[in-house]
């Protein structure tokens, strides 16, 4: 199996969930992620919503998107990235999952509230608002990870 860096693993899965797994020879898992991504993408009309959003047609994006299907997407997407990262990370690295988990949580919340949110008179819609929510999700997960690492270090120190 090919070994890759953590950054390379995450970047391939950002491009398409399952790519890192396929590159590293984890074929069953990789194909599963690709198939899941395809099923969720097609049923949620995600690509059409992305296209409308990037063209500034936010109302069109909201009309074509199937929120019920798209709500599965953030967790699968972030889990596929975490899985690729985990394969590449050192065995002793702890709590690395937290930014991915909180990223998935926050993106899902961003998707759910996207029909109602306007920021500075701009309505980001179902594509851009969840992307914006990823940033605080990664930050919250990263902060909790750091706090747990500090706590563990204090617990190991002799009194």
Secondary structure, 3 states (H helix, E strand, C coil): CCCCCHHHHHHHHHHCCCHHHHHCCCHHHHHHHHHHHHHHHHHHCHHHHHHHHHCCCHHHHHHHCCHHHHHHHHHHHHHHHHHHHHHHCCCCCCCCHHHHHHHHHHHHHHHHHCCCCCECCECCHHHHHHHHHHHHHHHHHHHHHHHHHHHHHHHHCCC
